[in-house]
């Protein structure tokens, strides 16, 4: 009898955990659906950031979610909805170890991005439209040679910045250095976010 009760209790806990995870995912989806309207109200990205200003060691403080309208990336400055969406993403980042991500830049834009203890070398150069070109010099499994070059969006205020990119490209990089146990979470995030063309994700960092 006790074994039967224990089994029922364990099954109940498992079902509760699944329901909570589903609820969190649905909450995030609801927030993302609402962000389409926020794009129209966002402020333009900071076009005054230079590569030289990024020099130093940056450590992740949480996820970054950037809204893109057309070919222009915009950040919802102070948007409560964006902040809430980033908060919903944080448990997923924590689960796969992305909150330990760091990046070291020199004054020329050369960098070493460390994701899950795996160093990825590359170079960042400024584009004329305020975006940046990130060229990965380390070979990433799952990315073609052309895909090792990507557009990223950088906002910087004081000793804090955010750097973000296309959802699928970031998740492909993470997947290349992830453990098998992380793949389900990575696929969940990719599935939830890849349907939103106006959203890029990345990292909020502090120096």
Protein Blocks (a to p, Z undefined) as FASTA:
>chain_A
ZZmmmmmmmmmmmmmmmmmmmmmmmmmmmmmmmmmmmmmmmccddfkbcfklmgccdddf
bdcddddehjbccddehiaklmmmmmmmmmmmmmnopmmgccdddfkopacddeehiacd
ddddddfkopacdddfbdcehiafklmpccdddddehjbccddddfklmmmmmmmmmcfk
lmmmmmmmmmmmmmmmkbccdddddZZ
